[in-house]
């Protein structure tokens, strides 16, 4: 029985780590750093195959919700990502993620594709919300690329609203990126 549990745990952790891939460079220069500035870039993202603006308008309950998306929901998703990323870093590395422009290094998270984000009006959806992102690590205020990471994160298919589907997906993405940093920097 213990062997089966161990095999299941190893399979899940292996699948989780496959959702991230270092495409270029390394992260060793972050070993002694205490902070990294995280910026989200939505310039070429699609939501369920649509441009963000069209997706939001199509799924908005009213015009107040459209405003809420840009002023409240998206910033909240960023907080969830950074919080979960830092939970993985604490006690393992000196590094902490945040939005400090004085950080020596910057991680630009370019969101590429968001899938299964529309509201689900049932308590269960067979499709997990997910996103694909490319993370580019640079020195702050520099265009020199030090590392490129691919990240795929899947959220909770039980989440019913765009907000809750987004939160679960960003939390998972932050957790996975934090784990990846620990693995590659230690």
N, C-alpha and C positions, 0 to 999 in steps of 0.2 A: 504494500500500500504506500509506504514512504517513497518507494522508487517511482511509482506512478505520479505522485504529487510533485516530486523533483523533476521528472520529465516534463510535466505540464508547465511548471514554473520556468524551466529553461527555454521551452518553446515560446512561451509568451514574451520573455525578455528578449529572445533572439528576434522575434517578429517586430517588437517595438524598436529595437536598434536598427533594423533594416529600413525603417521609415525615415532615417537620416543618413545622409551620405556626404562625406567631405569630397567635393569635386575638385578643389584646388587649394594648395597651400597647407598650412598647419596652424594650430592654436597654441603652441608652446609659449609664445611671447606673452600670453595672458596669465601665465602661472603666478607672477608676482603682482599683477594688477588687482586693484580693489574695486574698480567700477568700469562698466562699459555702457555707453549710451545706446539705447535701443530706439530705432525709428521705424515706423511702419509706412510702407509705400504701396499705394493702391492704384498707381498710374496705369497699370495694364491688367488689372484683375477682371475676371468674369465670375458672376454669381449664377450658378445653374445655366451657364452658357450665354448669359446676358451681361451687358455693361452694368456697372453698379447702379448708376442713376436710374436706368430703365427697370432693373430688378426691384429697387426700393419703391419706385412709383407703382409698379405692378402689385407689389405685396403690401403696400401701406394701407392702413385702415382709414386714415384721413391725413390731411395736410400737416396736422400737429405731429403725427407720428414720423413723417418725413424729416421734420426739424429735429425731433427727438433722436432719430438715427444718427444724424451728424453731430449733435451737441452732447448726447448722453450715451447712447448705445455703443458706438464705435470706441470712444475713449474708455468706456468700462471694459470692453473686450481687451484693450491693450493692458489695462491694469491686471486683469485676470491672467494674461499671458506672463507678465513680468513677475507677479506674485508667485505663480507656480514655478517659474524658472528659478527664482531665488530660493524657493523651498528645497530645490534639488542641489543648489550650490552651497547653502549654509552647512558649515561643519566639514566641508570637503575641499573647498577652495576659498581664497580670499575674495574672489571676484563676486560682485553683485551687479545685477542689471537694473537700469533705471533710465531716466530721461535727462541726466546731468550733462549739459553741453560742455562741461570742463573735463569730462572723461577723456583719457588719452586715445581710446579706441571707440569705434562706433560699429554697431551691427545694424545694417539696414535690411529689414525684413520685407522683401518685395513679394506681396501676395500675388499669386499667379492665377489660381483657380479655386473657387469655392463651390462645392457640390452639395446638393440636398439641403439647402438652407431655407427653402420656403416653409411657411407655417404648416405644421401637420396638425390636423384637427382630431386625430385619433390619439389614444394613449400610447400607441406603439407604432413605430415606422420601421420597416425592415431595412431602410437605407440610413446608414450613419452619415451625419453631416461631416464633411472633411474639407481640408484645404491643402493646397500645394504652395510652397513658398521657396524662394531662393534667398538665402541670407548671405550678404556680402559684408565681410569684415574689412574695415579700413582704419587708418589713423584718422582721428577727427579732423575735419577740414582738409582732407586729402582725397584724391581720386585713385591712389595706388591701392589695388586690391591685394590684400594679404591672404584671404581665404574666401572660398565660396562653399556654402553648405546647402544641400537640398533637404527640405523638411516636408513630410506629409504627416498630417495629424487627423485622427478620426475622433469625433465627438460621440455623444450619447444619443442613440436612436430613440430613447424614451423621451427626450426633450421635445416639447410641443411647439414652442414659439421660436421665431427667428432669434430673439434675444437669448433664450435658454439653449438653443442649438449652438449659437455662436459662443456663448460662455463655455459650454462643455468642450467645444473644439479648441478654443484658444487656451483653455486650461491644460488640455492634453498636449498641445503644441509647446507651451512653455515648459511643461514637465519634461517632454522629450528633448527639447533643446538643452535644458539644464543638465539632464543625464548625459547627453552627448558631449557637452563641454567638459564635464567631470571626467569622462572616459578619455577624451583626447588631450586634456591639459595636464592631468596628474602625472 
